């Protein structure tokens, strides 16, 4: 399946399990390309959350002045 340099590779495993009285066959497939996409998506979400929290922290650290006009 991996003829090209950057093509996805797949691994699979077959399971057989008995549930109640029936026997079921399961096929689990792992794609390295999908894993790369999920990692990239997660990194983007972490970066966005970091920017959001940094902005909130900056705003909280701003000095607050409560002055009334006409008072020394």
Rosetta blueprint (number, residue, H / E / L):
1 X L
2 X L
3 X L
4 X L
5 X L
6 X L
7 X L
8 X L
9 X L
10 X E
11 X E
12 X E
13 X E
14 X E
15 X E
16 X E
17 X E
18 X E
19 X E
20 X L
21 X L
22 X E
23 X E
24 X E
25 X E
26 X E
27 X E
28 X E
29 X E
30 X E
31 X E
32 X H
33 X H
34 X H
35 X H
36 X H
37 X H
38 X H
39 X H
40 X H
41 X H
42 X H
43 X H
44 X H
45 X H
46 X H
47 X H
48 X H
49 X H
50 X H
51 X H
52 X H
53 X H
54 X H
55 X H
56 X H
57 X H
58 X H
59 X H
60 X H
61 X H
62 X L
63 X L
64 X L
65 X L
66 X L
67 X L
68 X L
69 X L
70 X L
71 X L
72 X L
